Amino acid sequence: MGYVRGLRHGAIAGAILALLYAPRLGLNTRPRVSRLLGQAEAMLSADNGGPRPTATPRRERQAEQKIARSAAIGRTTMDQTVEKTVDRLASCSIGPTRRPRISR
């Protein structure tokens, strides 16, 4: 039982991270995330035999805003990490140092 629960939680976390770093615009991704989370809630409540909890539009907006903030923080952190790594690699290279271009 613990293995299945861990596997399920890992799959959910992986899906969320994949959506956050997806190459789509946030305007396209947020409604999709809301829909997928609603489907996941329905599946989980069906597994437990309980009624499906419904989210109010206000809570959905709050969740979308929270996801957008988390994605922005994640992108900023990732950009900073890449820049630091590139700088570190450029300073350690042998011979003429040339900073590689990073295309965005």
N, C-alpha and C positions, 0 to 999 in steps of 0.2 A: 504494500500500500504506500509506503514512504517513497519507494523508488518511482512509482507512477506519479505521485504528487510532485516530486522533484522534477521529473521529466516534463510534466505539464507546465509547471512554473517556469522552467527553463525555456520551453517553447514559446510561452507567452512573452517572456522578457526578450527573447530573440526577435520575435515578431515586432514588438514595440520598437526596439532599436533599429530594425531594418526599415520600418516606416519613418522613423525620425531622420535617418540618413539617406532616404530615398532621393533620387534625382528629380523629383517632381516639385512643383511649387507648393507652398504651404496651403494656398487656397484650394488646391485640388486634393491635397492629402488629408486635411483636417476633416472634411465630411466623410471621407472614406474610413478614417480612424474611428470616428463616432459610430458609423454603421457597423464596423467590425467589432467594436467593443460591445455594442448592443447585441450582436449575434452571439458573442462569447458569453455575455451575461445570460442570454436565453438558454444556451447550451448548458451552462453550469447550473442554472436554476432548475432546468429539466432533469439534470443528474441528481439533484438533491430533492426533487419532488415538490419544491416550494414555488410560490408565485413569482413571476418575473418582476423585479423592481423596475419601475419606470422613472427615468430622469426628467426633471423639469427643463424647459428651455434655458432657464438661468444657469442651472448646473451644467448643462451641456456647453454653454458659452464659457463658463469658468474652466471647464475641463479643456476646451479647445485653447483657451488663452494660456493655461498652464503647460500644455503640450508645446505650444509655440515658443514660450519662454525657455523651456527645457531644451528644445531643439536649437534655439539661438545660442544658448550657453554652450551646448555641446559643439556646435560649429566653431564658435570662437575659441574654445579650448583646443579643439583639433587643429585649427589654423595656427595657433600659437605653438603647439607641440611640433607641428611640421616645420615651422620657421626655425625653431630652436635646433631641431635635428639637422636641418639643412645648413645652418650656421656652424654647428659643431662638426659636421662632415667636411664642410669647406675649409675650416681651420685645421683639420687633421690631414688634409690631402698632401701628397708629396709632389713636388714640382710646382709649376705655375698654378696658382689657385684661381679657379673660375667658379663663380656662383651659378649653379644651374637655374634655368628659368622654370618657374612654376606656373603652369597655365591653369586658369580657373574657368 
